[in-house]
Amino acid sequence: MKRGNDFRSRNHPAYWAFLVHRISGLVLGLFLPVHFWALSRAIHGQAALDGFLKLTDNALFKFSEWGVVVLLSLHMMGGIRLLLIEFGGQPGLRKNWIAGAGGFGIAVGLAFALALIG
């Protein structure tokens, strides 16, 4: 008997870890061209770089920067979690690693937010 698309599986923490890992990877992949473009401003001279840096000194860019740091930490911990599942051989620790990855992402985000404020 085929179960089909069972919505009960979406309540499992592993599904949410999967979703966060995939979405964070996509957003980080979309961020990279923008980041490389911003770095290329330095090639076009000091005036171009200074103009871009002046633009980035507002709350929207600071919030976006914070979001990228949080997504990067969540994606990194999700990748480490997957490596531990693949090579660790301890299936009972999967939910603990999901909670640890989420906690690490939140801690990094809070630390970065404090650095932005202070």
N, C-alpha and C positions, 0 to 999 in steps of 0.2 A: 504494500500500500504506500503510495507516494503522499508525502505530507504537503508538498506544495509550498507556497509562501506563508509560513506560519509566523504571525505577529508576536507570538509569545517569546520567540528567540530575541526579539528586540528589547526585551526587558533585562536581558543578561548583561552583566558588566563587561564581558568580553566583546559584545557587539558595540558598546559605546566606546571601548578602547580602540577597536577597529575603526570606527567612524571618525574619532578624533585624530587618529594617526593618518588616515587617508586625507581628511579635509585639511589638516595642518600641512601635509606634504604638498597638496595642490596650491594652497595659499602661498607657501614659501616659494614654490616654483614660479608663481605669478609675480612674486615680489622681486626675484632675482634680476629680471631685465630692468626694472625700475632702479634697483640698486646700482647696477652697472652703468646705467645712464647717468645717475647722480655722480658716480665716481668719474665719469668721462668729463664732467664739468671742469675738473682740475687740468685736463689736457688742453682745454680751450682757454686757459689763462686764469690768472688770479681773480680778475673781475667777474668772470663767469661763475667761478666757485664761490666767491663772496656773495654774489647775488643769490645763488641757490641756498647757501647757508643762512642768509637773512630770511629767505622764504620759510625755511624749516624751523625757525624760532617762534613757533606758535603752538597753541594747545592741541590742535588737530594732529600735527606731525608728532608731537610728544606722545599723544595717545596711540597713534599708529605704531610708533617705535616700540612702545610698551607691548602692544599686541603682537608684534613680530617676535619680540623676545620670549613672550609666553608661548607662542606657537612653536618656536624653535625648541624650547625646553620640553614641551609636551611631545613633540615629534621625536626628539632625541631619546626621551625616556620610553616612548612607545617602541622605538626601534630596539633599544636595549632589552625591553621586556620580550619582544619577539625572539631575539637571539637567545635569551635565557630559556624560553619555551622550547626552541629548536634544539639547543645543545645542552640544556641543564638537566633534563630528565626528571624534574620534580613537578608533577602536575598539580599538586595541592597548593602550590604557592602562586598560582596564576592570579587569583583575586587580590592577593597581597601586593603583587607587582602592579596591578592596575591602580590600586589605592596609592601605592608609593609613587607611581608616575604622576598621578594627579596632584598629590601633595607636593612633589618636587616642582611641578609646573607652577603651582600657586605660590610656593615659597620664592621661586626665582622672579615671578611677576611682582610680588610684594617688595622684594629687595630692589628690583629695578625701579619701581614706582617711588620708593623712598630715596633712591639716588637722584631721580629726576626732581623731586621736591626739594631735597636738601642741598 
